[in-house]
């Protein structure tokens, strides 16, 4: 039901317009209209003051009333009053429901899980809440690593299946969907388990609409006798290659089980593939357990990581998580586009071509609008340049852009690239004088895919030689597996000598949700050290291009670095 607003407006007589301010020419204030009425009443009273002694009191008041009424009607005609009814729209209220797996947890055996509690409140609100919600037009969103709008009648169908929770990104996407014009506010229902690298409070600051949070679940972990072991997070690539090792990282967090042993298992179809034992430390923060497994069958395969339940554990629903691998037998098809024949092109192409699991089609710019094609990919005929249509681009699993500026691509080509990457392809941009901001990619579809902000203008290059420093996350990341000793980390020097890089591209900062793996040891932007390697979580090149680890390893062995 919509609101109605009753409005009064008074027009200005033509003869009065020269005497009034410009703002009153069309519509005069109500106060001026009332002043005119009072002036008429005063005039009528003045006219009858002389005849008052010879008239009866009753007759005097009757004549005075009729005269005031006549003059009031005359004033009404002069000021052209208008009375309008305007049907007003209610402000929008966005209701965001956490649909990540942690919302499946039952905080007590006799209680429904967290998501069901939220549904119960929204579908059958108490009278006080119903009265408040009735003032708004309600829009519902389910979110995990992002948000999606759902019809109100489908709230009951929301399932807690998300693999993570990015609070800031989900709120920002909901605000974009609602628009700022009628947005009255947002209410977020969540257990608060944010998995992004950003500070949610900082990222949602300045939304322009009030944001209210409703905590779901209990704080049992603060109780002295609370005992629980949970699988706090799970990291696994989405696409792997047949008979090739891939890594799964499980993060186990315990409360009340200090120095006790827990068993963590990797399971497929009820069969245990691998097992690791971990001594629980009962300290804040999760303990990492890594599994390496090579799938032997192609297709979509579901796996599960489970932590064995311990005696007197109070919540067992959070002891396991599932994930799915797309196992492919076909080689990884790579499109590598480079703007000039620099050393990176020769050696990176050689590394990729030598590996049996990859097929490489490279395009090297040799003229203003000419590209030299080298190599080939099954199913792709000879092409004269970067694919013009999305269908051809979809035949590649990984696209690499080297030092080549934006002028060599049309807006449609870059938009096709973004859509293909959004659908699951891997994307890598190499450093160079014509990459990132120097390549004029600010405001393009490529910038949307990058894990770094380019800023309002090209910030230039760092040209002093340096050796990148690994972050704590980078030291443990599979990309640097076997080569982390070549880099300084956590203020500690590298254990092995490594020739320095000759420079790097400057950027503003990493985007929310990005994993910064290595940074410049000294040079900084206003947001911190320049990031050197920074895949976006769940959009990492590792999903399709696990070969990057091998390529970096070979590059280090050859002591080859960017110009």
Legacy VTK file of the C-alpha trace (Angstrom):
# vtk DataFile Version 3.0
C-alpha trace
ASCII
DATASET POLYDATA
POINTS 563 float
0.000 0.000 0.000
1.403 3.418 -1.004
1.423 6.665 0.997
-0.677 9.712 -0.018
0.444 13.313 0.444
-2.046 16.239 0.584
-0.543 19.454 -0.796
-1.881 23.048 -0.966
-0.553 25.653 -3.412
-1.579 29.306 -3.976
-1.014 31.118 -7.246
0.098 34.706 -7.472
-2.225 37.342 -9.074
-0.709 39.143 -12.068
-1.145 42.599 -10.555
0.770 41.526 -7.450
3.779 39.943 -9.198
5.830 43.160 -9.644
5.750 43.720 -5.892
6.885 40.191 -4.863
10.272 38.375 -4.843
10.979 36.236 -7.949
10.579 33.035 -5.927
6.930 33.928 -5.223
5.927 34.734 -8.802
4.419 31.301 -9.495
3.447 30.090 -6.037
3.164 32.269 -2.937
3.754 31.039 0.624
0.809 29.975 2.749
1.698 32.690 5.290
1.143 35.452 2.711
-2.253 34.014 1.780
-3.335 33.910 5.433
-2.089 37.484 5.865
-4.339 38.587 2.995
-7.346 36.900 4.629
-6.638 38.629 7.946
-6.265 41.966 6.161
-9.713 41.507 4.575
-11.268 40.678 7.944
-9.649 43.754 9.469
-10.977 45.937 6.602
-14.500 44.581 6.978
-14.425 45.259 10.685
-13.216 48.803 9.997
-16.038 49.512 7.528
-18.726 48.479 10.000
-17.194 50.306 12.959
-19.104 53.534 12.101
-22.523 51.846 11.842
-22.097 49.722 14.965
-23.976 52.138 17.304
-27.205 52.151 15.207
-27.407 48.377 14.546
-28.493 45.585 16.770
-25.649 43.366 17.947
-27.036 40.299 16.186
-27.456 42.155 12.888
-23.996 43.651 13.188
-22.309 40.236 13.561
-24.386 38.741 10.731
-23.476 41.514 8.288
-19.837 41.426 9.404
-19.642 37.663 8.902
-21.222 37.875 5.445
-18.817 40.634 4.430
-15.776 38.632 5.693
-17.002 35.525 3.847
-17.453 37.476 0.608
-14.003 39.032 0.849
-12.431 35.646 1.702
-14.052 34.108 -1.404
-12.749 37.014 -3.465
-9.242 36.472 -2.122
-9.491 32.763 -2.912
-10.358 33.550 -6.531
-7.501 36.011 -6.751
-4.895 33.572 -5.408
-6.083 30.507 -7.397
-5.675 27.853 -4.687
-4.877 24.282 -5.727
-5.298 21.159 -3.646
-3.462 18.075 -4.933
-3.157 14.508 -3.770
0.150 12.879 -4.631
0.696 9.162 -4.342
4.121 8.771 -2.767
6.489 5.769 -3.104
7.744 4.057 -0.020
11.526 4.026 0.501
13.325 0.787 -0.304
14.665 -1.437 2.456
17.180 -4.106 1.440
17.167 -7.264 3.569
20.417 -9.226 3.084
20.430 -12.863 4.200
23.720 -14.695 4.702
23.615 -17.914 2.644
27.119 -19.214 3.387
27.636 -22.706 4.760
28.261 -21.476 8.297
24.568 -20.562 8.488
23.778 -24.309 8.585
25.179 -24.499 12.126
22.809 -25.328 14.993
23.984 -23.450 18.068
22.069 -25.869 20.245
20.649 -29.341 19.462
17.134 -28.115 20.305
17.319 -25.036 18.045
16.890 -24.712 14.259
19.989 -23.748 12.301
20.952 -20.105 11.902
19.437 -19.643 8.435
16.105 -21.117 9.523
15.991 -18.671 12.424
16.410 -15.749 10.008
13.693 -17.111 7.695
11.318 -17.520 10.627
11.725 -13.894 11.681
11.292 -12.526 8.141
8.356 -14.723 7.158
6.516 -14.402 10.476
7.716 -11.121 12.023
6.490 -10.044 15.484
3.895 -7.275 15.515
6.435 -4.572 16.414
8.745 -5.580 13.559
5.822 -5.920 11.148
4.826 -2.330 11.908
8.349 -1.088 11.127
8.713 -3.134 7.932
5.342 -1.876 6.741
6.828 1.580 6.223
9.143 0.310 3.491
9.084 -1.510 0.187
11.035 -4.671 0.966
13.655 -6.164 -1.371
15.387 -9.421 -0.447
18.957 -10.514 -1.229
20.836 -13.730 -0.490
24.614 -13.379 -0.292
27.864 -15.266 0.231
30.856 -14.040 -1.845
28.400 -11.732 -3.623
24.714 -10.873 -3.428
21.767 -11.811 -5.655
18.216 -10.518 -5.440
15.430 -13.001 -4.741
11.639 -12.582 -4.878
10.067 -12.289 -1.430
8.078 -15.486 -1.853
11.309 -17.435 -2.490
12.957 -16.514 0.816
11.864 -19.892 2.162
13.913 -21.584 -0.600
17.232 -19.906 0.265
19.860 -22.543 1.121
23.155 -22.073 2.963
25.495 -23.403 0.266
28.001 -20.558 -0.235
31.702 -21.305 0.031
32.584 -18.012 1.731
31.291 -14.658 2.949
32.392 -11.297 1.501
30.305 -8.830 3.509
31.552 -5.587 1.927
31.220 -6.780 -1.663
27.739 -8.183 -1.006
26.522 -4.920 0.526
27.993 -2.870 -2.324
26.313 -5.068 -4.948
22.959 -4.804 -3.152
23.234 -1.003 -3.012
24.018 -0.918 -6.744
20.953 -3.060 -7.474
18.643 -0.931 -5.314
19.858 2.476 -6.488
20.395 5.515 -4.303
17.254 7.510 -5.127
14.745 5.634 -2.936
17.101 3.646 -0.728
15.956 3.962 2.856
18.413 1.517 4.390
19.815 -2.011 4.567
19.525 -4.742 7.175
22.135 -7.504 7.101
21.496 -10.867 8.776
24.753 -12.801 9.237
26.820 -14.806 11.686
29.625 -12.357 10.910
32.144 -14.834 9.493
33.739 -12.619 6.821
36.319 -14.326 4.569
37.496 -11.388 2.474
40.837 -9.654 2.849
39.191 -6.244 3.260
37.879 -4.478 6.341
34.070 -4.632 5.884
33.446 -1.556 8.028
35.913 0.547 6.043
34.686 -0.700 2.672
30.984 0.064 3.273
31.662 3.468 4.809
29.923 6.241 2.892
27.146 4.175 1.314
24.700 7.028 1.734
22.117 4.880 3.507
21.941 3.455 7.039
23.172 -0.115 7.423
21.933 -2.184 10.357
23.384 -5.575 11.237
21.598 -8.429 12.970
23.928 -11.019 14.475
22.826 -14.625 14.074
24.039 -17.423 16.330
25.580 -17.395 19.765
28.967 -16.575 21.272
29.455 -19.981 22.831
33.180 -19.842 22.118
33.517 -17.190 24.820
32.160 -19.499 27.480
34.713 -21.169 29.661
33.412 -24.719 29.096
32.721 -24.422 25.392
34.380 -27.241 23.386
34.299 -27.292 19.610
36.433 -28.109 16.566
35.395 -26.564 13.272
36.580 -26.381 9.699
36.895 -22.599 9.470
37.813 -22.344 5.772
38.673 -24.386 2.723
40.782 -23.380 -0.296
40.764 -25.514 -3.439
41.060 -24.787 -7.190
37.878 -25.272 -9.176
39.496 -26.810 -12.272
42.307 -29.371 -12.202
44.012 -31.569 -14.772
43.785 -35.336 -14.965
46.625 -37.158 -13.142
48.198 -33.860 -12.017
48.672 -33.046 -8.322
46.462 -30.275 -6.946
46.451 -28.891 -3.418
43.611 -28.417 -0.958
44.137 -26.241 2.124
41.909 -26.829 5.152
41.864 -24.476 8.147
40.968 -26.054 11.483
40.061 -23.980 14.542
39.505 -25.424 18.013
38.136 -24.206 21.324
38.611 -26.110 24.576
40.740 -28.915 23.102
44.285 -27.859 23.821
47.025 -30.435 22.980
44.463 -32.999 21.820
44.793 -34.847 18.522
42.291 -34.461 15.675
42.143 -36.317 12.360
41.479 -34.378 9.163
40.466 -36.430 6.116
40.017 -35.848 2.382
37.046 -37.931 1.245
35.452 -38.770 -2.111
32.280 -40.856 -2.425
32.683 -42.111 1.145
36.259 -43.258 0.498
39.117 -41.666 2.426
41.814 -40.495 0.003
44.224 -38.912 2.476
44.517 -38.283 6.200
46.438 -35.788 8.306
46.664 -35.564 12.093
46.937 -32.214 13.825
47.641 -31.305 17.461
45.056 -28.689 18.437
46.447 -25.562 20.100
43.261 -23.861 21.431
44.626 -20.450 20.402
42.785 -17.818 18.324
43.342 -18.424 14.630
43.081 -21.516 12.454
45.670 -24.247 11.910
46.419 -25.098 8.290
46.296 -28.647 6.909
47.297 -29.292 3.267
46.312 -32.238 1.072
47.844 -33.070 -2.328
45.777 -35.258 -4.627
45.866 -36.222 -8.307
42.418 -37.105 -9.724
42.347 -40.127 -12.046
38.957 -39.602 -13.696
37.619 -36.730 -15.740
34.354 -34.944 -15.060
32.811 -33.081 -12.160
33.927 -34.676 -8.889
32.723 -33.808 -5.400
35.070 -34.049 -2.429
34.713 -33.436 1.265
37.161 -32.445 3.999
36.112 -33.592 7.468
37.523 -33.223 10.975
36.847 -36.130 13.298
34.376 -35.336 16.082
35.967 -35.297 19.538
34.372 -36.368 22.833
32.138 -33.709 24.438
32.204 -31.547 21.299
29.110 -29.343 21.343
28.662 -28.589 17.607
29.449 -31.217 14.959
27.733 -29.603 11.938
30.756 -27.335 11.351
33.274 -30.198 11.169
33.113 -30.691 7.411
32.938 -28.834 4.101
32.467 -29.965 0.518
33.992 -28.709 -2.721
33.870 -29.695 -6.369
36.633 -30.209 -8.914
36.183 -30.052 -12.665
38.739 -32.601 -13.845
39.818 -32.082 -17.460
41.820 -34.362 -19.695
42.293 -31.839 -22.494
45.400 -29.659 -22.355
45.090 -26.129 -21.035
44.715 -23.779 -24.005
46.599 -20.502 -23.625
46.318 -17.265 -25.626
49.363 -15.053 -25.041
49.318 -11.523 -26.553
52.487 -9.420 -26.403
53.221 -5.918 -27.685
56.908 -6.333 -28.495
59.547 -9.089 -28.684
60.923 -8.645 -25.162
62.740 -11.386 -23.246
59.702 -12.325 -21.152
57.831 -13.290 -24.313
60.523 -15.667 -25.522
61.125 -17.493 -22.253
57.556 -17.610 -20.923
56.313 -18.935 -24.272
59.071 -21.540 -24.279
58.181 -22.744 -20.778
54.503 -23.072 -21.654
55.179 -24.847 -24.933
57.514 -27.362 -23.283
54.863 -28.544 -20.833
52.746 -31.408 -22.149
49.582 -30.147 -20.415
49.413 -26.847 -22.324
48.764 -25.667 -25.867
49.888 -22.102 -26.621
48.825 -19.688 -29.336
50.862 -16.488 -29.110
50.301 -13.186 -30.888
53.247 -10.788 -31.181
52.679 -7.255 -32.497
55.005 -6.650 -35.464
53.316 -3.584 -36.996
50.712 -0.905 -36.268
47.851 -3.362 -36.886
49.764 -6.567 -37.555
50.310 -9.561 -35.290
52.516 -12.581 -35.866
50.872 -15.833 -34.759
53.097 -18.543 -33.300
51.974 -21.960 -32.133
48.391 -23.093 -32.209
45.474 -24.432 -30.209
43.234 -27.296 -31.219
39.928 -26.014 -32.606
41.225 -22.508 -33.381
42.160 -21.607 -36.936
44.763 -19.029 -37.838
43.793 -15.590 -36.523
45.146 -12.220 -37.617
44.886 -10.623 -34.183
43.011 -10.738 -30.902
39.692 -12.596 -31.475
36.862 -10.325 -32.590
34.100 -12.643 -31.396
33.404 -14.220 -28.035
32.981 -17.716 -29.494
36.645 -17.860 -30.535
37.812 -16.428 -27.210
35.830 -19.069 -25.315
38.060 -21.767 -26.833
40.941 -20.608 -24.597
41.264 -21.545 -20.931
43.796 -18.816 -20.073
44.427 -15.384 -21.619
47.700 -13.552 -20.928
48.220 -9.896 -21.848
51.814 -8.671 -21.903
53.085 -5.141 -22.436
50.506 -4.003 -24.994
48.375 -0.874 -24.692
44.627 -0.607 -24.803
44.528 1.020 -28.291
45.040 -2.399 -29.904
41.674 -3.624 -28.629
38.126 -2.469 -29.255
35.709 -1.939 -26.369
33.771 -5.008 -27.545
36.916 -7.183 -27.494
37.677 -6.170 -23.897
34.060 -6.709 -22.876
34.164 -10.201 -24.434
37.363 -10.875 -22.492
35.695 -9.869 -19.217
32.676 -12.089 -19.898
34.865 -15.096 -20.755
36.918 -14.629 -17.572
33.725 -14.202 -15.522
32.570 -17.535 -16.938
35.672 -19.271 -15.585
38.688 -18.607 -17.818
41.982 -17.564 -16.230
43.451 -14.099 -16.859
46.955 -12.731 -16.302
48.375 -9.270 -17.024
52.167 -9.041 -17.058
54.071 -5.946 -15.991
55.526 -3.592 -18.593
55.626 0.013 -19.790
52.350 -0.502 -21.694
50.521 -2.515 -19.033
48.096 -1.467 -16.301
47.822 2.342 -16.052
50.641 2.867 -18.544
48.651 0.924 -21.108
45.606 3.201 -20.650
43.435 0.440 -19.156
41.831 2.786 -16.623
38.039 2.662 -16.937
38.029 -0.417 -19.200
36.655 -3.923 -18.721
40.221 -5.097 -18.047
40.504 -2.802 -15.030
37.366 -4.440 -13.576
39.128 -7.828 -13.687
42.429 -6.707 -12.219
43.076 -7.280 -8.491
44.539 -3.769 -8.164
43.199 -0.222 -8.487
44.808 1.752 -11.314
43.933 5.225 -10.032
42.857 8.385 -11.862
46.010 8.552 -13.972
49.077 6.494 -14.833
51.284 6.511 -11.708
54.326 5.450 -13.751
57.037 2.888 -13.042
59.453 1.997 -10.276
62.817 1.753 -12.041
65.186 1.002 -9.154
66.232 -2.686 -9.004
64.729 -4.690 -6.136
63.803 -8.188 -4.980
60.093 -8.606 -4.110
59.196 -9.474 -0.534
56.653 -12.238 0.079
53.704 -11.642 2.360
52.724 -14.289 4.906
50.026 -15.474 2.498
52.409 -15.495 -0.435
54.942 -17.628 1.406
52.327 -20.375 1.755
50.708 -19.962 -1.660
51.118 -22.744 -4.265
52.468 -20.258 -6.836
55.666 -19.935 -4.791
55.895 -23.569 -3.757
59.537 -24.662 -3.949
60.890 -21.158 -4.677
59.948 -19.167 -1.565
63.556 -19.301 -0.313
64.533 -16.956 -3.174
62.537 -14.120 -1.594
62.774 -12.109 1.630
59.728 -12.447 3.850
58.524 -10.985 7.164
61.643 -8.823 7.397
63.930 -11.844 6.990
66.447 -11.916 4.117
66.256 -14.475 1.320
68.136 -17.709 1.959
69.302 -17.915 -1.649
70.728 -15.250 -3.941
68.419 -13.892 -6.611
69.105 -11.170 -9.197
66.768 -8.212 -8.680
63.858 -7.128 -10.789
64.653 -4.036 -12.823
61.340 -2.332 -12.072
57.592 -2.716 -11.637
54.296 -1.012 -12.411
52.915 1.333 -9.768
49.292 0.899 -8.708
47.134 2.505 -6.034
46.213 -0.520 -3.915
44.838 -4.035 -3.940
41.077 -4.407 -4.377
38.836 -5.938 -1.695
38.967 -9.721 -1.936
42.435 -9.799 -3.535
45.227 -11.910 -2.092
48.479 -9.941 -2.081
51.281 -12.487 -2.349
54.361 -10.258 -2.808
55.092 -6.544 -2.464
57.821 -4.038 -3.224
60.121 -3.990 -0.166
60.508 -0.200 -0.058
58.359 1.787 -2.522
54.837 2.587 -1.357
51.643 4.194 -2.560
49.257 6.051 -0.261
47.660 2.679 0.576
50.835 0.712 1.278
53.593 -1.198 -0.575
53.069 -1.819 -4.279
51.582 -5.307 -4.790
53.644 -7.531 -7.107
51.584 -10.712 -7.343
47.925 -10.528 -6.416
45.363 -13.017 -7.744
41.736 -12.361 -6.902
40.360 -15.055 -4.646
38.233 -17.582 -6.528
39.270 -15.866 -9.768
42.876 -16.919 -9.476
44.851 -18.027 -12.489
45.411 -21.228 -10.566
41.808 -22.240 -11.279
42.707 -22.773 -14.927
46.433 -22.154 -15.156
48.162 -24.111 -12.432
51.166 -24.164 -14.786
52.095 -20.638 -13.620
53.963 -22.178 -10.673
56.127 -24.158 -13.072
56.639 -21.116 -15.295
57.800 -18.965 -12.377
60.089 -21.754 -11.184
61.719 -22.008 -14.598
62.039 -18.229 -14.816
63.817 -18.144 -11.478
66.148 -20.910 -12.562
67.017 -18.837 -15.648
67.227 -15.609 -13.588
64.808 -13.903 -15.938
62.800 -10.940 -14.736
60.705 -8.118 -16.148
62.359 -5.190 -17.824
LINES 1 564
563 0 1 2 3 4 5 6 7 8 9 10 11 12 13 14 15 16 17 18 19 20 21 22 23 24 25 26 27 28 29 30 31 32 33 34 35 36 37 38 39 40 41 42 43 44 45 46 47 48 49 50 51 52 53 54 55 56 57 58 59 60 61 62 63 64 65 66 67 68 69 70 71 72 73 74 75 76 77 78 79 80 81 82 83 84 85 86 87 88 89 90 91 92 93 94 95 96 97 98 99 100 101 102 103 104 105 106 107 108 109 110 111 112 113 114 115 116 117 118 119 120 121 122 123 124 125 126 127 128 129 130 131 132 133 134 135 136 137 138 139 140 141 142 143 144 145 146 147 148 149 150 151 152 153 154 155 156 157 158 159 160 161 162 163 164 165 166 167 168 169 170 171 172 173 174 175 176 177 178 179 180 181 182 183 184 185 186 187 188 189 190 191 192 193 194 195 196 197 198 199 200 201 202 203 204 205 206 207 208 209 210 211 212 213 214 215 216 217 218 219 220 221 222 223 224 225 226 227 228 229 230 231 232 233 234 235 236 237 238 239 240 241 242 243 244 245 246 247 248 249 250 251 252 253 254 255 256 257 258 259 260 261 262 263 264 265 266 267 268 269 270 271 272 273 274 275 276 277 278 279 280 281 282 283 284 285 286 287 288 289 290 291 292 293 294 295 296 297 298 299 300 301 302 303 304 305 306 307 308 309 310 311 312 313 314 315 316 317 318 319 320 321 322 323 324 325 326 327 328 329 330 331 332 333 334 335 336 337 338 339 340 341 342 343 344 345 346 347 348 349 350 351 352 353 354 355 356 357 358 359 360 361 362 363 364 365 366 367 368 369 370 371 372 373 374 375 376 377 378 379 380 381 382 383 384 385 386 387 388 389 390 391 392 393 394 395 396 397 398 399 400 401 402 403 404 405 406 407 408 409 410 411 412 413 414 415 416 417 418 419 420 421 422 423 424 425 426 427 428 429 430 431 432 433 434 435 436 437 438 439 440 441 442 443 444 445 446 447 448 449 450 451 452 453 454 455 456 457 458 459 460 461 462 463 464 465 466 467 468 469 470 471 472 473 474 475 476 477 478 479 480 481 482 483 484 485 486 487 488 489 490 491 492 493 494 495 496 497 498 499 500 501 502 503 504 505 506 507 508 509 510 511 512 513 514 515 516 517 518 519 520 521 522 523 524 525 526 527 528 529 530 531 532 533 534 535 536 537 538 539 540 541 542 543 544 545 546 547 548 549 550 551 552 553 554 555 556 557 558 559 560 561 562
